[in-house]
Amino acid sequence: MQKADPVVKMNNTYTILISLIVALGGFLLGFDSAVISGAVKGITVYFEMTELMLGFAVGCVVFGAMAGNIVAGPMADKFGRKKVLIVVAALFTISATWSAMATGYTEFIIARIIGGIGIGGAILIAPIYIAEIAPPKLRGSLVSFNQLNIVIGISVAYFSNYFLVNLEGESWRWMLGVEAIPALIYFLSLWTVPRSPRWLILKLNKVELAQKTLQKIGGDAYAEGTIAEIQRGIDKKEEKGKLSDIFKSKYATIMIIALGIAFFQQITGINAVFYYAPTIFEQAGGSTDSSFLQAIVVGLTNLVFTLVAIWLIDRLGRKPLLLIGTSFMTIALIMAAMAFNNATYDFSETTLSKIGDTQIKNALIDLEGKSFNSQAALFAEIEPKLNQEQFLDFKRNQITNFIQINATLVLIAILLYVASFAISLGPVMWTLLSEIFPNKIKGIAISVVGFFNSLVSFSVTQVFPWELSSLGPTATFGIYALLSFCAILFVYKFVIETKGKTLEEVEELLIRK
C-alpha cells in the first residue's frame, strides 16, 4: 500500500496544536525546576537550613520525579497517556500552591515532592504521546516541542524571579506560587486533546476511534497506512512486557543507548547550573540583582538554541547534534574551570568594609593586604578564625566581596555550555527515548530509564552546593568537563541515527534477532 503524500495530505496545523498543548507539561517542568533558584536565599533564611538541608530542599523534587517515573509508564499503558497527563497537571497545581503557603521545612519538602511526581510523569509521558501521534517526518521536531517548552518554562521562571525578588516580605512565596496559574491552564487544556491512536488500537482495539484522529492528522490514506503498520506489530503476538524483559539480550543495544544518554544528560551538570545559576554568578563576584539578570540571559540562550535544535533535528539528525553539542559543552566547562582557577581572593580595607557582620569583620581584619590564589587556601586560613555559624555565613554571603575574577569569561562559558546542551542532550535525549523502545516494553523501560535519569539528577543537585564550598568551583567544573568528554566518546561509539524512520523501522533496526 502506498503511503500518503505528506505534503498534500498532512494536516500539520492540527498535529502541531495537539503537540503544543501536551507539551505545556514541559513548560511546567521547566518552570518548576528553575523557579527554586530565585527562592534559595529566602527559604534558607526562613527555614533555617544548613547546606545539606538546602541541597535536599532543592533536589527533593527528584524523589517525587523518581516515583513519577516508576508509576507513569505502567499507568499510561493501563489508563492512557491523556489521563496520566491530566493527573500530572493537578499535581503541579497542588504543589505550587502548597509550597508557597508552607510554614515548616517538612511541609515544604512534601509539597516539593508532589511537584516532583508531576515532573516525573510529564517528562516521560508527554514525549511518548507526541511521538505516537506525529508523522515520521515531523516526529523529531514535534517531540522537541516538549524540550522547547521546558526551556521556555525555565526562562519565564528566571524572568518571574527577577521581577519578584525585591517584593517586600517573603518574595519567595510569590516566586513559587505563580506556577499554579499555568498548571491550571494545562489541566483544562488537556481535556481537549484526543487519546493516542496507537494506544487506542494496542490496548483497547478501538480502531474506528483511532482512525478518526489519524484522518484529522493526515487524511484517509495516512490513517489506513498507519493502522496497518500498528496492526502488523500486534500480529507478532508479543505478550505484555515485564521488568525482566528489559534485561534480555535482544534489548541490550536499546538499553545501553537509553541508560547511557540518560546518565550523561544529568551527570554533566545541567540541572546544577539551572538550579543554582544566581549562586554561580554571585560566586563570580556579581551582585544579587546582576546575578538574577544573568540567569535570565542563561534562560534566553537555552530557549534560542532549543529552537535551533528543533530546526536541525530532522535535517541534520540526532547523532550529529549530540556530537557537536557535547564537544562544545566540554570546551565551555574547561573555560569555566580555568576562569575560577585564575581567580584571586584579595583582602583590602575596601573589601573588608563590605562585610555586614561586625564580629566576622573584626575576626578577619588581620588579613588586610593578603591575597589567596584558591578558595581552598582561603577557607583554610579563615576557618580557625570564625565559629561554625560565621564560617557558613562567610561561604554563603561574604566570599563574593573578595573574589577577583574574569566574570565575563564565566558568563561566556556558562552561556556556551547551556547553548551546547540545548542543541544536543536536552532535546535529543527525549526524542531518542520516545523512538527507540518497542511497544512491548515501552511503558516499563521508559519508567526505568526516567527513574535512573532522575536519580543521577538528584545526585548532582544534592552535592553541588557542597562541591562549590568544599572542592571549589575550579574542581567542580573540571569534573563536569571530564564527564562531558566521556559523553562524546559514548555517543560516537553507541548511538544510532533514527532520523526519518518510522517507530516500527527503528524497532527492527535495534532489536537483536
C-alpha positions in Angstrom: 0.0 0.0 0.0 1.4 3.4 -1.0 1.9 6.0 1.7 0.0 9.2 1.7 1.8 12.2 0.3 2.7 14.2 3.4 3.0 17.5 1.6 -0.5 17.3 0.2 -2.4 15.3 2.8 -1.0 16.1 6.2 -2.9 18.4 8.5 0.2 19.8 10.2 -1.8 22.6 12.0 -3.9 20.1 13.9 -0.9 17.9 14.8 1.1 20.9 15.9 -1.7 22.3 18.0 -2.2 18.9 19.9 1.6 18.7 20.4 1.8 22.2 21.8 -1.0 21.6 24.3 0.6 18.3 25.6 4.0 19.9 25.7 2.7 22.5 28.2 3.7 19.8 30.7 7.3 20.6 29.6 6.7 24.3 30.5 5.6 23.4 34.0 8.5 21.0 34.3 11.0 23.8 33.3 9.4 26.4 35.5 9.3 24.1 38.5 12.9 23.2 38.0 14.3 26.7 37.7 12.0 28.8 39.9 13.6 27.4 43.1 16.9 29.1 42.1 15.4 32.5 43.0 13.9 31.3 46.2 17.2 29.7 47.6 18.1 32.7 49.8 14.6 33.2 51.1 13.9 29.6 52.0 17.4 29.2 53.5 16.7 32.0 56.0 13.0 31.2 56.6 13.5 27.5 57.3 17.0 28.0 58.9 18.7 25.5 56.5 22.1 24.0 56.6 23.9 23.4 53.3 22.7 19.8 53.2 19.2 20.8 54.1 19.3 23.3 51.2 20.6 20.7 48.8 17.8 18.4 49.8 15.1 21.1 49.6 16.3 21.9 46.0 16.8 18.4 44.9 14.0 16.6 46.8 11.7 17.1 43.7 13.8 14.3 42.2 12.5 11.9 44.8 9.0 12.7 43.6 10.2 12.5 40.0 11.5 9.0 40.7 8.1 8.0 42.0 6.5 9.6 38.9 9.0 7.8 36.7 8.1 4.4 38.2 4.3 4.7 38.0 3.9 6.9 34.9 4.8 4.4 32.3 2.7 1.5 33.5 -0.2 3.8 34.4 0.0 5.4 30.9 -0.1 1.9 29.4 -3.1 0.9 31.5 -5.2 4.1 31.6 -3.9 6.0 28.6 -1.4 8.8 28.1 -4.1 11.6 28.3 -5.5 10.6 31.7 -2.0 10.4 33.3 -1.2 13.9 31.9 -4.4 15.3 33.5 -3.3 13.9 36.9 0.2 15.4 36.3 -1.4 18.9 35.8 -3.4 18.5 39.0 -0.2 17.6 40.9 1.6 20.7 39.6 -1.3 22.9 40.8 -1.3 21.4 44.3 2.5 21.6 44.6 2.8 25.2 43.6 0.0 26.3 45.9 1.2 24.3 48.9 4.9 25.1 48.7 4.1 28.9 48.5 2.0 28.6 51.7 4.3 26.2 53.6 5.2 27.3 57.2 7.5 24.3 58.1 10.5 22.6 56.5 8.9 19.2 56.3 5.7 20.6 54.9 7.7 22.4 52.2 9.6 19.2 51.3 6.3 17.3 50.9 4.9 20.0 48.6 8.1 20.0 46.5 8.0 16.2 46.2 4.4 16.3 45.0 5.6 18.6 42.2 8.4 16.2 41.6 5.8 13.4 40.9 4.3 15.7 38.3 7.7 16.3 36.8 8.4 12.5 36.6 5.1 11.9 34.8 5.3 14.9 32.4 8.9 14.3 31.3 8.1 10.7 30.3 4.5 10.7 29.0 4.3 13.9 27.0 7.1 12.9 24.6 5.5 9.4 24.2 2.1 10.9 23.4 3.6 13.3 20.9 5.7 10.6 19.2 2.6 8.4 18.9 0.5 11.0 17.1 3.3 12.6 15.0 4.1 11.6 11.3 7.7 10.2 10.9 8.9 13.3 9.1 7.7 15.7 11.8 8.3 13.5 14.8 11.7 14.8 15.9 10.6 18.4 15.7 7.2 17.8 17.4 8.7 15.8 20.3 11.2 18.6 20.7 8.3 20.9 21.4 8.4 19.4 24.9 12.0 20.4 25.4 11.2 23.8 23.9 8.5 24.3 26.5 10.9 23.1 29.2 13.3 25.9 28.3 10.5 28.4 27.9 9.4 27.5 31.4 13.0 27.9 32.7 13.3 31.4 31.0 9.9 32.5 32.3 10.9 31.4 35.8 14.1 33.5 35.7 12.1 36.5 34.5 9.5 35.9 37.2 12.1 35.7 39.9 13.8 38.8 38.7 10.7 40.9 38.9 9.5 39.4 42.2 12.9 39.3 44.1 12.5 42.8 45.5 9.0 42.5 46.7 8.6 43.4 50.4 8.2 40.5 52.8 8.7 36.9 51.7 9.1 37.2 47.9 10.0 33.5 47.6 6.3 32.6 48.3 5.2 34.6 45.2 8.0 33.1 43.1 6.8 29.5 43.9 3.1 30.3 43.9 2.7 31.8 40.5 3.2 28.3 38.9 -0.4 27.4 39.9 -1.7 29.6 37.1 -0.1 27.8 34.1 -0.7 24.5 35.9 -4.5 25.1 36.0 -4.4 26.2 32.3 -2.7 22.9 31.4 -5.2 20.9 33.4 -8.1 22.5 31.5 -6.5 22.3 28.1 -5.7 18.6 28.2 -9.4 17.7 28.2 -9.5 19.0 24.5 -6.8 16.6 23.1 -7.7 13.1 21.7 -6.4 9.9 23.1 -3.3 8.4 21.5 -4.3 6.4 18.3 -1.6 3.8 18.9 -2.7 3.3 22.5 -6.4 3.0 21.4 -5.5 0.2 19.0 -2.9 -1.6 21.0 -4.7 -1.5 24.4 -8.4 -1.1 23.6 -8.7 -2.3 20.0 -10.7 0.8 19.2 -9.7 1.0 15.6 -12.5 3.3 14.4 -11.9 5.9 17.1 -8.1 5.8 16.4 -8.9 6.2 12.7 -10.9 9.4 13.2 -7.9 11.0 14.9 -5.4 9.7 12.3 -7.7 11.1 9.5 -7.6 14.5 11.1 -3.8 14.2 11.2 -3.1 13.0 7.6 -6.2 12.0 5.7 -7.7 8.6 4.8 -4.6 7.1 3.1 -2.3 8.1 6.0 -4.8 6.7 8.5 -5.1 3.4 6.7 -1.4 3.0 6.3 -0.7 3.8 9.9 -3.3 1.5 11.3 -2.0 -1.3 9.0 1.5 -0.7 10.4 0.3 -0.8 14.0 -1.6 -4.0 13.4 1.4 -5.7 11.9 3.1 -5.1 15.2 0.1 -6.6 17.0 0.2 -9.6 14.7 3.6 -10.5 16.1 1.5 -11.6 19.2 4.0 -10.4 21.8 2.8 -10.6 25.3 2.9 -7.6 27.6 6.4 -6.6 28.7 7.7 -7.2 32.2 10.5 -5.6 34.1 12.7 -8.6 33.5 12.3 -8.2 29.7 14.4 -5.1 29.5 17.4 -7.1 30.6 17.1 -9.6 27.8 20.0 -9.7 25.4 17.9 -8.7 22.4 17.1 -5.3 24.0 20.8 -4.8 25.1 21.6 -2.2 22.4 18.4 -0.2 23.2 19.1 -0.2 27.0 22.8 0.8 26.5 21.8 3.8 24.4 18.9 4.8 26.7 20.7 4.4 30.0 23.9 6.0 28.7 22.2 9.1 27.3 20.1 9.4 30.5 23.3 9.2 32.6 25.3 11.8 30.6 22.4 14.2 30.2 22.4 14.8 34.0 26.0 13.9 35.2 27.4 16.7 33.1 25.8 19.2 35.5 23.0 20.9 33.6 20.5 21.0 36.4 23.1 22.2 38.9 23.6 25.2 36.5 19.9 25.8 36.2 19.0 25.4 39.9 22.0 27.5 41.1 22.5 29.9 38.3 22.3 33.1 40.5 24.6 31.4 43.1 27.2 30.6 40.4 27.2 34.2 39.2 27.4 35.5 42.7 30.4 33.2 43.2 31.9 35.1 40.2 31.6 38.4 42.1 28.2 39.6 40.9 25.6 41.4 43.0 22.2 39.8 43.7 20.4 41.9 41.0 23.1 41.3 38.4 23.2 37.6 39.1 19.4 37.3 38.6 19.7 39.3 35.4 22.5 37.0 34.1 20.3 34.0 35.0 17.7 35.4 32.6 20.3 35.6 29.9 21.0 31.9 30.5 17.4 31.1 30.2 17.0 33.0 26.9 20.2 31.3 25.5 18.6 28.0 26.3 15.4 29.0 24.5 17.1 30.3 21.4 19.3 27.2 20.9 16.5 24.8 21.6 14.7 26.5 18.7 17.9 25.9 16.6 17.8 22.2 17.7 14.1 21.8 16.6 15.0 23.2 13.2 18.0 20.9 12.9 16.9 17.6 14.5 15.0 16.3 11.4 17.5 17.9 9.0 20.9 17.1 10.5 19.9 14.2 12.6 20.1 13.1 16.2 23.7 11.8 16.4 25.4 14.7 14.7 23.7 17.2 17.1 24.8 15.1 20.1 28.4 15.0 18.9 28.5 18.8 18.2 26.8 19.7 21.5 28.8 17.5 23.8 32.1 18.7 22.2 31.3 22.4 22.9 29.9 21.5 26.4 33.4 20.1 27.2 35.1 23.3 25.9 32.7 25.5 27.9 33.2 23.7 31.1 37.0 23.8 30.7 36.7 27.6 30.2 34.7 27.9 33.4 37.2 25.9 35.4 40.1 28.0 34.0 38.3 31.2 34.9 37.8 30.2 38.5 41.3 28.7 38.6 42.8 32.1 37.7 40.7 33.9 40.3 42.2 35.5 43.4 40.7 36.5 46.8 42.0 39.9 47.9 41.6 41.4 51.4 41.8 45.2 51.5 40.3 47.9 53.5 37.6 48.3 50.8 36.6 44.6 50.6 36.7 44.1 54.3 34.3 47.1 54.8 31.7 45.3 52.7 31.2 42.7 55.4 28.0 43.5 57.2 28.6 41.3 60.3 30.9 43.3 62.7 32.1 40.2 64.5 33.2 38.5 61.2 34.8 41.7 60.1 36.8 42.1 63.3 37.9 38.4 63.2 39.3 38.8 59.7 40.8 42.3 60.0 44.3 41.0 60.3 44.1 39.5 56.8 44.1 43.0 55.3 46.7 43.2 52.5 46.7 39.4 51.9 45.7 37.6 48.7 44.8 33.9 48.2 45.1 32.1 44.9 42.5 29.4 45.6 39.2 29.0 47.5 40.7 26.1 49.5 43.6 28.2 50.7 41.3 31.0 51.7 39.0 28.7 53.7 41.9 27.0 55.4 43.1 30.4 56.6 39.8 31.8 57.8 38.0 28.8 59.3 40.0 28.8 62.5 39.2 32.5 63.0 35.4 32.0 62.9 32.8 29.9 64.6 30.7 27.4 62.6 27.8 29.8 62.0 30.1 32.7 61.0 32.1 30.4 58.6 28.9 29.3 57.0 27.8 32.9 56.6 31.1 33.8 55.0 30.9 31.0 52.5 27.4 31.8 51.5 27.2 35.6 51.6 30.6 37.3 52.1 33.0 35.5 49.7 31.8 37.4 46.7 33.1 40.6 48.2 36.7 39.4 47.9 36.9 37.4 44.6 38.7 38.9 41.6 37.8 37.0 38.5 37.2 37.4 34.8 33.4 37.4 35.3 32.8 37.9 31.5 34.6 34.7 30.8 32.5 32.9 33.3 29.3 34.2 31.7 30.5 33.3 28.2 31.4 29.8 29.4 28.1 29.2 31.0 26.2 30.5 28.0 28.2 28.3 25.6 27.6 25.4 27.9 23.8 26.0 28.0 23.6 26.6 24.2 25.5 23.4 23.5 23.3 21.4 25.9 20.2 23.0 24.3 21.1 21.7 20.8 22.1 18.2 22.0 21.5 16.3 25.2 18.5 18.5 26.1 16.0 17.8 23.3 17.7 14.8 21.6 17.6 12.5 24.6 13.8 12.7 24.9 13.4 12.4 21.2 15.5 9.2 21.2 13.7 7.7 24.2 10.3 8.3 22.5 11.6 6.5 19.4 13.8 3.5 20.4 11.6 1.4 22.7 9.3 -1.2 21.1 5.7 -1.1 22.2 6.1 -4.3 24.2 8.5 -2.8 26.8 7.9 1.0 26.2 6.0 1.7 29.4 8.2 -0.2 31.8 11.5 0.7 30.0 10.9 4.4 29.8 10.0 4.4 33.5 13.2 2.6 34.4 15.3 5.0 32.3 13.4 8.0 33.6 14.0 6.9 37.2 17.7 6.4 36.5 17.9 9.9 34.9 16.2 11.4 37.9 18.5 9.6 40.3 21.5 11.0 38.6 19.9 14.5 38.6 19.3 14.3 42.3 22.9 13.2 43.0 24.2 16.2 41.0 21.9 18.8 42.6 22.3 17.4 46.1 26.1 17.6 46.1 26.5 20.8 44.1 26.4 23.3 47.0 28.8 21.1 48.9 31.1 20.9 45.8 31.2 24.7 45.4 32.0 25.3 49.0 34.3 22.3 49.7 36.0 21.5 46.4 35.7 25.0 45.0 34.3 26.0 41.6 37.5 25.1 39.7 37.4 21.4 40.6 33.6 21.3 40.3 33.6 22.5 36.7 36.7 20.4 35.9 34.9 17.2 37.0 31.9 18.1 34.8 34.3 18.8 31.8 35.8 15.3 32.2 32.4 13.7 32.3 31.3 15.7 29.2 34.3 14.4 27.3 33.2 10.9 28.2 29.8 11.7 26.8 31.4 12.5 23.4 33.0 9.0 23.3 29.8 7.3 24.3 27.7 9.0 21.6 30.3 8.2 18.9 30.5 4.5 20.0 26.9 3.6 20.7 24.2 6.0 19.5 22.5 5.2 16.2 20.6 7.6 13.9 16.8 7.4 13.9 16.0 10.4 11.6 13.2 9.8 9.1 12.4 6.3 10.2 9.0 5.0 11.5 8.8 3.7 15.0 8.5 0.2 13.6 11.6 0.6 11.5 13.6 1.8 14.5 12.4 -1.2 16.4 13.6 -3.6 13.7 16.9 -1.8 13.5 17.7 -2.0 17.2 16.3 -5.4 18.4 18.8 -8.2 18.2 17.3 -11.2 16.4 
